[in-house]
Amino acid sequence: MMEFLQWLKDWGAAASSVAAFATVGALLIRQIKRIAKLHTAPLDALKKSLDSNNAATRAALKYSIVRAHEDYTKAGKIGRLTLECVLDMHKQYQELGGNGFVEDLVADLRALPADLG
């Protein structure tokens, strides 16, 4: 009987130690998560700001390409340097995640005769 009581006492001590380690571990994990959240919040805000800036830039490029299309198709010709600028805007628009909305407009501008004057 004494052996059983000693075993029970030893087992109880071991179980208490495991419970204490589990509690400390849980507290450490909670603290680490809190600290990680504090450090990722500025990065999340920066990403949101960058995404917003990219969307605004993409919209401005789209608008500029649409205006160039309106102006130069009406004129019936486009300068070589102007076309290069439009093509560069189109490339940047695509790199910022722009869709195919301006593809036909850029193709129309490429097809215009060069303004040599």
N, CA, C and O atoms as a Tinker XYZ file with bonds, in Angstrom:
   468  protein
     1  N      0.809000   -1.179000    0.000000    73     2
     2  CA     0.000000    0.000000    0.000000    64     1     3
     3  C      0.865000    1.262000    0.000000    63     2     4     5
     4  O      0.536000    2.247000   -0.660000    81     3
     5  N      1.976000    1.224000    0.746000    73     3     6
     6  CA     2.857000    2.382000    0.804000    64     5     7
     7  C      3.450000    2.694000   -0.566000    63     6     8     9
     8  O      3.642000    3.857000   -0.923000    81     7
     9  N      3.734000    1.654000   -1.316000    73     7    10
    10  CA     4.294000    1.881000   -2.653000    64     9    11
    11  C      3.286000    2.593000   -3.546000    63    10    12    13
    12  O      3.640000    3.491000   -4.310000    81    11
    13  N      2.045000    2.186000   -3.442000    73    11    14
    14  CA     0.999000    2.817000   -4.239000    64    13    15
    15  C      0.833000    4.278000   -3.855000    63    14    16    17
    16  O      0.685000    5.129000   -4.732000    81    15
    17  N      0.854000    4.581000   -2.585000    73    15    18
    18  CA     0.733000    5.973000   -2.129000    64    17    19
    19  C      1.933000    6.803000   -2.590000    63    18    20    21
    20  O      1.778000    7.960000   -2.979000    81    19
    21  N      3.113000    6.218000   -2.545000    73    19    22
    22  CA     4.310000    6.929000   -3.023000    64    21    23
    23  C      4.204000    7.177000   -4.525000    63    22    24    25
    24  O      4.542000    8.254000   -5.017000    81    23
    25  N      3.722000    6.148000   -5.250000    73    23    26
    26  CA     3.552000    6.291000   -6.708000    64    25    27
    27  C      2.543000    7.387000   -7.003000    63    26    28    29
    28  O      2.764000    8.215000   -7.886000    81    27
    29  N      1.453000    7.396000   -6.279000    73    27    30
    30  CA     0.410000    8.407000   -6.464000    64    29    31
    31  C      0.944000    9.798000   -6.158000    63    30    32    33
    32  O      0.636000   10.759000   -6.863000    81    31
    33  N      1.733000    9.900000   -5.119000    73    31    34
    34  CA     2.338000   11.190000   -4.763000    64    33    35
    35  C      3.292000   11.652000   -5.857000    63    34    36    37
    36  O      3.272000   12.821000   -6.242000    81    35
    37  N      4.135000   10.735000   -6.366000    73    35    38
    38  CA     5.068000   11.074000   -7.452000    64    37    39
    39  C      4.313000   11.464000   -8.723000    63    38    40    41
    40  O      4.662000   12.423000   -9.411000    81    39
    41  N      3.290000   10.704000   -9.005000    73    39    42
    42  CA     2.504000   11.005000  -10.217000    64    41    43
    43  C      1.824000   12.365000  -10.079000    63    42    44    45
    44  O      1.772000   13.125000  -11.046000    81    43
    45  N      1.316000   12.676000   -8.929000    73    43    46
    46  CA     0.674000   13.971000   -8.679000    64    45    47
    47  C      1.659000   15.113000   -8.844000    63    46    48    49
    48  O      1.320000   16.158000   -9.399000    81    47
    49  N      2.888000   14.913000   -8.358000    73    47    50
    50  CA     3.913000   15.948000   -8.506000    64    49    51
    51  C      4.254000   16.151000   -9.979000    63    50    52    53
    52  O      4.418000   17.280000  -10.440000    81    51
    53  N      4.356000   15.042000  -10.708000    73    51    54
    54  CA     4.661000   15.142000  -12.139000    64    53    55
    55  C      3.521000   15.829000  -12.882000    63    54    56    57
    56  O      3.763000   16.674000  -13.744000    81    55
    57  N      2.304000   15.480000  -12.561000    73    55    58
    58  CA     1.142000   16.101000  -13.208000    64    57    59
    59  C      1.075000   17.590000  -12.907000    63    58    60    61
    60  O      0.738000   18.389000  -13.781000    81    59
    61  N      1.395000   17.964000  -11.671000    73    59    62
    62  CA     1.413000   19.385000  -11.302000    64    61    63
    63  C      2.479000   20.138000  -12.100000    63    62    64    65
    64  O      2.257000   21.264000  -12.545000    81    63
    65  N      3.637000   19.501000  -12.272000    73    63    66
    66  CA     4.712000   20.135000  -13.052000    64    65    67
    67  C      4.286000   20.320000  -14.501000    63    66    68    69
    68  O      4.523000   21.377000  -15.087000    81    67
    69  N      3.669000   19.317000  -15.076000    73    67    70
    70  CA     3.197000   19.412000  -16.465000    64    69    71
    71  C      2.162000   20.521000  -16.586000    63    70    72    73
    72  O      2.210000   21.312000  -17.528000    81    71
    73  N      1.239000   20.587000  -15.653000    73    71    74
    74  CA     0.209000   21.630000  -15.683000    64    73    75
    75  C      0.841000   23.014000  -15.562000    63    74    76    77
    76  O      0.428000   23.952000  -16.243000    81    75
    77  N      1.842000   23.138000  -14.694000    73    75    78
    78  CA     2.514000   24.432000  -14.535000    64    77    79
    79  C      3.240000   24.824000  -15.825000    63    78    80    81
    80  O      3.166000   25.973000  -16.260000    81    79
    81  N      3.937000   23.864000  -16.430000    73    79    82
    82  CA     4.626000   24.158000  -17.698000    64    81    83
    83  C      3.630000   24.520000  -18.793000    63    82    84    85
    84  O      3.893000   25.420000  -19.591000    81    83
    85  N      2.499000   23.840000  -18.843000    73    83    86
    86  CA     1.478000   24.132000  -19.847000    64    85    87
    87  C      0.918000   25.538000  -19.657000    63    86    88    89
    88  O      0.686000   26.260000  -20.627000    81    87
    89  N      0.705000   25.917000  -18.406000    73    87    90
    90  CA     0.190000   27.263000  -18.119000    64    89    91
    91  C      1.202000   28.329000  -18.515000    63    90    92    93
    92  O      0.849000   29.327000  -19.143000    81    91
    93  N      2.450000   28.117000  -18.149000    73    91    94
    94  CA     3.502000   29.070000  -18.515000    64    93    95
    95  C      3.639000   29.130000  -20.040000    63    94    96    97
    96  O      3.789000   30.207000  -20.616000    81    95
    97  N      3.584000   27.969000  -20.679000    73    95    98
    98  CA     3.675000   27.940000  -22.144000    64    97    99
    99  C      2.539000   28.710000  -22.799000    63    98   100   101
   100  O      2.756000   29.457000  -23.752000    81    99
   101  N      1.322000   28.525000  -22.283000    73    99   102
   102  CA     0.169000   29.243000  -22.834000    64   101   103
   103  C      0.319000   30.747000  -22.647000    63   102   104   105
   104  O      0.003000   31.523000  -23.548000    81   103
   105  N      0.799000   31.156000  -21.481000    73   103   106
   106  CA     1.022000   32.584000  -21.232000    64   105   107
   107  C      2.095000   33.149000  -22.158000    63   106   108   109
   108  O      1.955000   34.261000  -22.668000    81   107
   109  N      3.155000   32.391000  -22.374000    73   107   110
   110  CA     4.216000   32.835000  -23.289000    64   109   111
   111  C      3.690000   32.961000  -24.711000    63   110   112   113
   112  O      3.985000   33.939000  -25.398000    81   111
   113  N      2.926000   31.995000  -25.148000    73   111   114
   114  CA     2.368000   32.043000  -26.506000    64   113   115
   115  C      1.454000   33.246000  -26.658000    63   114   116   117
   116  O      1.508000   33.935000  -27.676000    81   115
   117  N      0.614000   33.511000  -25.662000    73   115   118
   118  CA    -0.273000   34.670000  -25.735000    64   117   119
   119  C      0.526000   35.971000  -25.807000    63   118   120   121
   120  O      0.172000   36.880000  -26.558000    81   119
   121  N      1.605000   36.059000  -25.023000    73   119   122
   122  CA     2.450000   37.265000  -25.031000    64   121   123
   123  C      3.155000   37.419000  -26.382000    63   122   124   125
   124  O      3.243000   38.525000  -26.914000    81   123
   125  N      3.645000   36.334000  -26.921000    73   123   126
   126  CA     4.319000   36.383000  -28.231000    64   125   127
   127  C      3.343000   36.842000  -29.307000    63   126   128   129
   128  O      3.703000   37.655000  -30.158000    81   127
   129  N      2.117000   36.333000  -29.282000    73   127   130
   130  CA     1.107000   36.753000  -30.261000    64   129   131
   131  C      0.791000   38.237000  -30.124000    63   130   132   133
   132  O      0.620000   38.937000  -31.122000    81   131
   133  N      0.714000   38.715000  -28.882000    73   131   134
   134  CA     0.436000   40.140000  -28.657000    64   133   135
   135  C      1.557000   41.008000  -29.201000    63   134   136   137
   136  O      1.310000   42.027000  -29.846000    81   135
   137  N      2.786000   40.599000  -28.936000    73   135   138
   138  CA     3.943000   41.351000  -29.433000    64   137   139
   139  C      3.998000   41.304000  -30.959000    63   138   140   141
   140  O      4.287000   42.315000  -31.600000    81   139
   141  N      3.725000   40.144000  -31.538000    73   139   142
   142  CA     3.735000   40.015000  -32.993000    64   141   143
   143  C      2.675000   40.916000  -33.622000    63   142   144   145
   144  O      2.913000   41.529000  -34.662000    81   143
   145  N      1.508000   40.992000  -32.989000    73   143   146
   146  CA     0.435000   41.852000  -33.506000    64   145   147
   147  C      0.861000   43.322000  -33.481000    63   146   148   149
   148  O      0.578000   44.073000  -34.414000    81   147
   149  N      1.545000   43.726000  -32.404000    73   147   150
   150  CA     2.020000   45.106000  -32.307000    64   149   151
   151  C      3.010000   45.442000  -33.417000    63   150   152   153
   152  O      3.039000   46.568000  -33.913000    81   151
   153  N      3.818000   44.460000  -33.802000    73   151   154
   154  CA     4.834000   44.714000  -34.813000    64   153   155
   155  C      4.294000   44.580000  -36.235000    63   154   156   157
   156  O      4.840000   45.192000  -37.153000    81   155
   157  N      3.251000   43.805000  -36.435000    73   155   158
   158  CA     2.707000   43.649000  -37.792000    64   157   159
   159  C      1.696000   44.735000  -38.132000    63   158   160   161
   160  O      1.434000   44.974000  -39.310000    81   159
   161  N      1.126000   45.395000  -37.138000    73   159   162
   162  CA     0.138000   46.442000  -37.410000    64   161   163
   163  C      0.714000   47.552000  -38.292000    63   162   164   165
   164  O      0.050000   47.944000  -39.252000    81   163
   165  N      1.919000   48.084000  -38.021000    73   163   166
   166  CA     2.469000   49.111000  -38.914000    64   165   167
   167  C      2.702000   48.584000  -40.331000    63   166   168   169
   168  O      2.512000   49.313000  -41.305000    81   167
   169  N      3.109000   47.335000  -40.445000    73   167   170
   170  CA     3.313000   46.759000  -41.785000    64   169   171
   171  C      1.998000   46.621000  -42.527000    63   170   172   173
   172  O      1.941000   46.864000  -43.733000    81   171
   173  N      0.946000   46.237000  -41.831000    73   171   174
   174  CA    -0.368000   46.133000  -42.456000    64   173   175
   175  C     -0.846000   47.503000  -42.934000    63   174   176   177
   176  O     -1.419000   47.624000  -44.017000    81   175
   177  N     -0.611000   48.525000  -42.127000    73   175   178
   178  CA    -0.999000   49.885000  -42.515000    64   177   179
   179  C     -0.187000   50.352000  -43.723000    63   178   180   181
   180  O     -0.720000   51.000000  -44.623000    81   179
   181  N      1.086000   50.023000  -43.737000    73   179   182
   182  CA     1.937000   50.395000  -44.868000    64   181   183
   183  C      1.477000   49.692000  -46.144000    63   182   184   185
   184  O      1.431000   50.312000  -47.207000    81   183
   185  N      1.138000   48.407000  -46.052000    73   183   186
   186  CA     0.659000   47.658000  -47.211000    64   185   187
   187  C     -0.650000   48.255000  -47.729000    63   186   188   189
   188  O     -0.840000   48.392000  -48.938000    81   187
   189  N     -1.551000   48.607000  -46.808000    73   187   190
   190  CA    -2.822000   49.209000  -47.211000    64   189   191
   191  C     -2.584000   50.533000  -47.934000    63   190   192   193
   192  O     -3.222000   50.817000  -48.947000    81   191
   193  N     -1.672000   51.331000  -47.414000    73   191   194
   194  CA    -1.350000   52.610000  -48.038000    64   193   195
   195  C     -0.719000   52.412000  -49.419000    63   194   196   197
   196  O     -1.052000   53.124000  -50.366000    81   195
   197  N      0.182000   51.454000  -49.526000    73   195   198
   198  CA     0.818000   51.167000  -50.808000    64   197   199
   199  C     -0.194000   50.659000  -51.824000    63   198   200   201
   200  O     -0.156000   51.059000  -52.988000    81   199
   201  N     -1.099000   49.783000  -51.397000    73   199   202
   202  CA    -2.143000   49.285000  -52.296000    64   201   203
   203  C     -3.025000   50.424000  -52.786000    63   202   204   205
   204  O     -3.398000   50.470000  -53.958000    81   203
   205  N     -3.355000   51.340000  -51.886000    73   203   206
   206  CA    -4.180000   52.494000  -52.254000    64   205   207
   207  C     -3.446000   53.391000  -53.241000    63   206   208   209
   208  O     -4.033000   53.867000  -54.213000    81   207
   209  N     -2.158000   53.621000  -52.989000    73   207   210
   210  CA    -1.347000   54.440000  -53.882000    64   209   211
   211  C     -1.248000   53.796000  -55.268000    63   210   212   213
   212  O     -1.350000   54.485000  -56.282000    81   211
   213  N     -1.049000   52.479000  -55.311000    73   211   214
   214  CA    -0.980000   51.773000  -56.594000    64   213   215
   215  C     -2.297000   51.877000  -57.354000    63   214   216   217
   216  O     -2.297000   52.054000  -58.572000    81   215
   217  N     -3.415000   51.770000  -56.647000    73   215   218
   218  CA    -4.725000   51.888000  -57.294000    64   217   219
   219  C     -4.917000   53.281000  -57.876000    63   218   220   221
   220  O     -5.443000   53.425000  -58.979000    81   219
   221  N     -4.495000   54.302000  -57.146000    73   219   222
   222  CA    -4.622000   55.676000  -57.638000    64   221   223
   223  C     -3.727000   55.904000  -58.861000    63   222   224   225
   224  O     -4.140000   56.548000  -59.825000    81   223
   225  N     -2.514000   55.377000  -58.817000    73   223   226
   226  CA    -1.597000   55.512000  -59.954000    64   225   227
   227  C     -2.142000   54.788000  -61.170000    63   226   228   229
   228  O     -2.079000   55.302000  -62.287000    81   227
   229  N     -2.679000   53.591000  -60.953000    73   227   230
   230  CA    -3.262000   52.814000  -62.049000    64   229   231
   231  C     -4.431000   53.584000  -62.685000    63   230   232   233
   232  O     -4.555000   53.623000  -63.909000    81   231
   233  N     -5.279000   54.190000  -61.859000    73   231   234
   234  CA    -6.411000   54.966000  -62.361000    64   233   235
   235  C     -5.936000   56.185000  -63.154000    63   234   236   237
   236  O     -6.520000   56.516000  -64.186000    81   235
   237  N     -4.883000   56.856000  -62.682000    73   235   238
   238  CA    -4.348000   58.030000  -63.387000    64   237   239
   239  C     -3.759000   57.632000  -64.738000    63   238   240   241
   240  O     -3.932000   58.342000  -65.729000    81   239
   241  N     -3.064000   56.498000  -64.775000    73   239   242
   242  CA    -2.512000   56.018000  -66.053000    64   241   243
   243  C     -3.626000   55.657000  -67.025000    63   242   244   245
   244  O     -3.549000   55.973000  -68.212000    81   243
   245  N     -4.643000   55.006000  -66.526000    73   243   246
   246  CA    -5.785000   54.637000  -67.365000    64   245   247
   247  C     -6.441000   55.890000  -67.948000    63   246   248   249
   248  O     -6.752000   55.944000  -69.137000    81   247
   249  N     -6.642000   56.880000  -67.104000    73   247   250
   250  CA    -7.240000   58.136000  -67.555000    64   249   251
   251  C     -6.374000   58.796000  -68.629000    63   250   252   253
   252  O     -6.895000   59.278000  -69.635000    81   251
   253  N     -5.069000   58.819000  -68.421000    73   251   254
   254  CA    -4.166000   59.449000  -69.395000    64   253   255
   255  C     -4.186000   58.723000  -70.735000    63   254   256   257
   256  O     -4.142000   59.359000  -71.788000    81   255
   257  N     -4.252000   57.422000  -70.700000    73   255   258
   258  CA    -4.306000   56.654000  -71.960000    64   257   259
   259  C     -5.630000   56.907000  -72.673000    63   258   260   261
   260  O     -5.657000   57.065000  -73.893000    81   259
   261  N     -6.722000   56.947000  -71.923000    73   259   262
   262  CA    -8.039000   57.227000  -72.530000    64   261   263
   263  C     -8.045000   58.617000  -73.155000    63   262   264   265
   264  O     -8.536000   58.795000  -74.269000    81   263
   265  N     -7.496000   59.612000  -72.433000    73   263   266
   266  CA    -7.444000   60.984000  -72.990000    64   265   267
   267  C     -6.571000   61.052000  -74.230000    63   266   268   269
   268  O     -6.931000   61.716000  -75.201000    81   267
   269  N     -5.426000   60.373000  -74.214000    73   267   270
   270  CA    -4.552000   60.362000  -75.389000    64   269   271
   271  C     -5.287000   59.741000  -76.563000    63   270   272   273
   272  O     -5.188000   60.228000  -77.689000    81   271
   273  N     -6.012000   58.685000  -76.312000    73   271   274
   274  CA    -6.772000   58.032000  -77.387000    64   273   275
   275  C     -7.792000   59.002000  -77.976000    63   274   276   277
   276  O     -7.910000   59.122000  -79.196000    81   275
   277  N     -8.526000   59.691000  -77.106000    73   275   278
   278  CA    -9.523000   60.650000  -77.580000    64   277   279
   279  C     -8.878000   61.753000  -78.415000    63   278   280   281
   280  O     -9.347000   62.065000  -79.509000    81   279
   281  N     -7.806000   62.338000  -77.896000    73   279   282
   282  CA    -7.166000   63.470000  -78.564000    64   281   283
   283  C     -6.517000   63.079000  -79.886000    63   282   284   285
   284  O     -6.713000   63.754000  -80.897000    81   283
   285  N     -5.754000   62.003000  -79.887000    73   283   286
   286  CA    -4.967000   61.669000  -81.075000    64   285   287
   287  C     -5.775000   60.936000  -82.137000    63   286   288   289
   288  O     -5.455000   61.049000  -83.320000    81   287
   289  N     -6.799000   60.197000  -81.766000    73   287   290
   290  CA    -7.650000   59.611000  -82.813000    64   289   291
   291  C     -8.468000   60.714000  -83.476000    63   290   292   293
   292  O     -8.760000   60.643000  -84.670000    81   291
   293  N     -8.837000   61.728000  -82.705000    73   291   294
   294  CA    -9.562000   62.870000  -83.277000    64   293   295
   295  C     -8.642000   63.622000  -84.253000    63   294   296   297
   296  O     -9.083000   64.066000  -85.314000    81   295
   297  N     -7.372000   63.758000  -83.885000    73   295   298
   298  CA    -6.409000   64.453000  -84.750000    64   297   299
   299  C     -6.005000   63.587000  -85.944000    63   298   300   301
   300  O     -5.562000   64.114000  -86.965000    81   299
   301  N     -6.152000   62.273000  -85.827000    73   299   302
   302  CA    -5.823000   61.376000  -86.932000    64   301   303
   303  C     -4.342000   61.050000  -87.051000    63   302   304   305
   304  O     -3.941000   60.404000  -88.019000    81   303
   305  N     -3.520000   61.473000  -86.102000    73   303   306
   306  CA    -2.081000   61.188000  -86.134000    64   305   307
   307  C     -1.523000   61.348000  -84.723000    63   306   308   309
   308  O     -2.136000   61.971000  -83.857000    81   307
   309  N     -0.328000   60.759000  -84.517000    73   307   310
   310  CA     0.316000   60.830000  -83.211000    64   309   311
   311  C      1.823000   60.923000  -83.411000    63   310   312   313
   312  O      2.386000   60.286000  -84.301000    81   311
   313  N      2.462000   61.724000  -82.572000    73   311   314
   314  CA     3.916000   61.861000  -82.644000    64   313   315
   315  C      4.613000   60.611000  -82.113000    63   314   316   317
   316  O      4.074000   59.913000  -81.254000    81   315
   317  N      5.792000   60.334000  -82.618000    73   315   318
   318  CA     6.548000   59.147000  -82.222000    64   317   319
   319  C      6.856000   59.172000  -80.726000    63   318   320   321
   320  O      6.691000   58.161000  -80.044000    81   319
   321  N      7.299000   60.312000  -80.217000    73   319   322
   322  CA     7.628000   60.420000  -78.790000    64   321   323
   323  C      6.372000   60.302000  -77.915000    63   322   324   325
   324  O      6.406000   59.718000  -76.832000    81   323
   325  N      5.274000   60.866000  -78.409000    73   323   326
   326  CA     4.015000   60.750000  -77.671000    64   325   327
   327  C      3.577000   59.297000  -77.608000    63   326   328   329
   328  O      3.132000   58.822000  -76.563000    81   327
   329  N      3.701000   58.592000  -78.722000    73   327   330
   330  CA     3.337000   57.177000  -78.739000    64   329   331
   331  C      4.226000   56.383000  -77.766000    63   330   332   333
   332  O      3.743000   55.495000  -77.063000    81   331
   333  N      5.513000   56.706000  -77.733000    73   331   334
   334  CA     6.410000   56.025000  -76.783000    64   333   335
   335  C      5.957000   56.261000  -75.342000    63   334   336   337
   336  O      5.989000   55.347000  -74.519000    81   335
   337  N      5.540000   57.479000  -75.047000    73   335   338
   338  CA     5.042000   57.791000  -73.697000    64   337   339
   339  C      3.777000   56.990000  -73.378000    63   338   340   341
   340  O      3.632000   56.461000  -72.276000    81   339
   341  N      2.874000   56.907000  -74.340000    73   339   342
   342  CA     1.641000   56.138000  -74.136000    64   341   343
   343  C      1.969000   54.661000  -73.926000    63   342   344   345
   344  O      1.380000   54.007000  -73.066000    81   343
   345  N      2.908000   54.137000  -74.710000    73   343   346
   346  CA     3.289000   52.732000  -74.555000    64   345   347
   347  C      3.936000   52.482000  -73.195000    63   346   348   349
   348  O      3.729000   51.430000  -72.590000    81   347
   349  N      4.718000   53.449000  -72.716000    73   347   350
   350  CA     5.315000   53.322000  -71.394000    64   349   351
   351  C      4.246000   53.376000  -70.310000    63   350   352   353
   352  O      4.301000   52.610000  -69.348000    81   351
   353  N      3.277000   54.273000  -70.457000    73   351   354
   354  CA     2.167000   54.336000  -69.502000    64   353   355
   355  C      1.403000   53.015000  -69.495000    63   354   356   357
   356  O      1.006000   52.515000  -68.443000    81   355
   357  N      1.204000   52.459000  -70.693000    73   355   358
   358  CA     0.481000   51.186000  -70.796000    64   357   359
   359  C      1.247000   50.074000  -70.080000    63   358   360   361
   360  O      0.648000   49.260000  -69.378000    81   359
   361  N      2.551000   50.039000  -70.254000    73   359   362
   362  CA     3.374000   49.028000  -69.583000    64   361   363
   363  C      3.265000   49.170000  -68.060000    63   362   364   365
   364  O      3.082000   48.179000  -67.353000    81   363
   365  N      3.378000   50.402000  -67.561000    73   363   366
   366  CA     3.274000   50.635000  -66.117000    64   365   367
   367  C      1.879000   50.284000  -65.602000    63   366   368   369
   368  O      1.737000   49.742000  -64.506000    81   367
   369  N      0.860000   50.589000  -66.388000    73   367   370
   370  CA    -0.523000   50.266000  -66.032000    64   369   371
   371  C     -0.679000   48.761000  -65.847000    63   370   372   373
   372  O     -1.296000   48.305000  -64.884000    81   371
   373  N     -0.116000   47.996000  -66.777000    73   371   374
   374  CA    -0.186000   46.536000  -66.672000    64   373   375
   375  C      0.588000   46.026000  -65.457000    63   374   376   377
   376  O      0.114000   45.137000  -64.750000    81   375
   377  N      1.776000   46.584000  -65.209000    73   375   378
   378  CA     2.591000   46.136000  -64.081000    64   377   379
   379  C      1.935000   46.427000  -62.733000    63   378   380   381
   380  O      2.210000   45.748000  -61.744000    81   379
   381  N      1.077000   47.428000  -62.698000    73   379   382
   382  CA     0.350000   47.750000  -61.477000    64   381   383
   383  C     -0.938000   46.937000  -61.350000    63   382   384   385
   384  O     -1.737000   47.164000  -60.440000    81   383
   385  N     -1.131000   45.994000  -62.265000    73   383   386
   386  CA    -2.298000   45.119000  -62.181000    64   385   387
   387  C     -3.481000   45.578000  -62.997000    63   386   388   389
   388  O     -4.598000   45.103000  -62.794000    81   387
   389  N     -3.252000   46.500000  -63.921000    73   387   390
   390  CA    -4.341000   46.967000  -64.771000    64   389   391
   391  C     -4.873000   45.850000  -65.650000    63   390   392   393
   392  O     -4.142000   44.941000  -66.042000    81   391
   393  N     -6.148000   45.936000  -65.949000    73   391   394
   394  CA    -6.772000   44.916000  -66.786000    64   393   395
   395  C     -6.622000   45.264000  -68.262000    63   394   396   397
   396  O     -5.875000   46.181000  -68.602000    81   395
   397  N     -7.301000   44.567000  -69.123000    73   395   398
   398  CA    -7.177000   44.772000  -70.564000    64   397   399
   399  C     -8.031000   45.906000  -71.112000    63   398   400   401
   400  O     -8.213000   46.013000  -72.325000    81   399
   401  N     -8.556000   46.750000  -70.236000    73   399   402
   402  CA    -9.451000   47.826000  -70.655000    64   401   403
   403  C     -8.848000   48.708000  -71.746000    63   402   404   405
   404  O     -9.559000   49.106000  -72.668000    81   403
   405  N     -7.569000   49.018000  -71.665000    73   403   406
   406  CA    -6.958000   49.975000  -72.591000    64   405   407
   407  C     -6.269000   49.302000  -73.785000    63   406   408   409
   408  O     -5.704000   49.992000  -74.634000    81   407
   409  N     -6.307000   47.976000  -73.861000    73   407   410
   410  CA    -5.616000   47.269000  -74.948000    64   409   411
   411  C     -6.045000   47.772000  -76.327000    63   410   412   413
   412  O     -5.202000   48.083000  -77.168000    81   411
   413  N     -7.345000   47.851000  -76.553000    73   411   414
   414  CA    -7.842000   48.308000  -77.853000    64   413   415
   415  C     -7.486000   49.769000  -78.117000    63   414   416   417
   416  O     -7.207000   50.151000  -79.253000    81   415
   417  N     -7.498000   50.575000  -77.068000    73   415   418
   418  CA    -7.154000   51.993000  -77.224000    64   417   419
   419  C     -5.693000   52.148000  -77.643000    63   418   420   421
   420  O     -5.374000   52.946000  -78.525000    81   419
   421  N     -4.813000   51.383000  -77.009000    73   419   422
   422  CA    -3.387000   51.446000  -77.348000    64   421   423
   423  C     -3.166000   50.910000  -78.762000    63   422   424   425
   424  O     -2.343000   51.447000  -79.504000    81   423
   425  N     -3.882000   49.872000  -79.137000    73   423   426
   426  CA    -3.766000   49.339000  -80.499000    64   425   427
   427  C     -4.204000   50.387000  -81.520000    63   426   428   429
   428  O     -3.580000   50.521000  -82.572000    81   427
   429  N     -5.263000   51.126000  -81.223000    73   427   430
   430  CA    -5.713000   52.206000  -82.123000    64   429   431
   431  C     -4.626000   53.270000  -82.268000    63   430   432   433
   432  O     -4.371000   53.752000  -83.371000    81   431
   433  N     -3.984000   53.638000  -81.154000    73   431   434
   434  CA    -2.933000   54.657000  -81.199000    64   433   435
   435  C     -1.714000   54.173000  -81.988000    63   434   436   437
   436  O     -1.097000   54.948000  -82.719000    81   435
   437  N     -1.373000   52.903000  -81.840000    73   435   438
   438  CA    -0.256000   52.345000  -82.616000    64   437   439
   439  C     -0.538000   52.382000  -84.121000    63   438   440   441
   440  O      0.374000   52.537000  -84.933000    81   439
   441  N     -1.807000   52.240000  -84.472000    73   439   442
   442  CA    -2.182000   52.191000  -85.893000    64   441   443
   443  C     -2.234000   53.578000  -86.526000    63   442   444   445
   444  O     -2.298000   53.684000  -87.751000    81   443
   445  N     -2.209000   54.635000  -85.733000    73   443   446
   446  CA    -2.270000   55.987000  -86.298000    64   445   447
   447  C     -0.980000   56.323000  -87.048000    63   446   448   449
   448  O      0.103000   55.870000  -86.677000    81   447
   449  N     -1.114000   57.124000  -88.108000    73   447   450
   450  CA     0.094000   57.575000  -88.801000    64   449   451
   451  C      0.925000   58.503000  -87.904000    63   450   452   453
   452  O      0.391000   59.208000  -87.047000    81   451
   453  N      2.230000   58.483000  -88.123000    73   451   454
   454  CA     3.139000   59.320000  -87.342000    64   453   455
   455  C      3.011000   60.774000  -87.742000    63   454   456   457
   456  O      2.896000   61.100000  -88.924000    81   455
   457  N      3.032000   61.647000  -86.743000    73   455   458
   458  CA     3.022000   63.074000  -86.977000    64   457   459
   459  C      4.472000   63.530000  -87.061000    63   458   460   461
   460  O      5.170000   63.602000  -86.049000    81   459
   461  N      4.920000   63.837000  -88.276000    73   459   462
   462  CA     6.313000   64.223000  -88.490000    64   461   463
   463  C      6.523000   65.720000  -88.403000    63   462   464   465
   464  O      7.650000   66.198000  -88.534000    81   463
   465  N      5.475000   66.449000  -88.188000    73   463   466
   466  CA     5.576000   67.903000  -88.190000    64   465   467
   467  C      5.795000   68.479000  -86.898000    63   466   468
   468  O      5.897000   69.699000  -86.776000    81   467
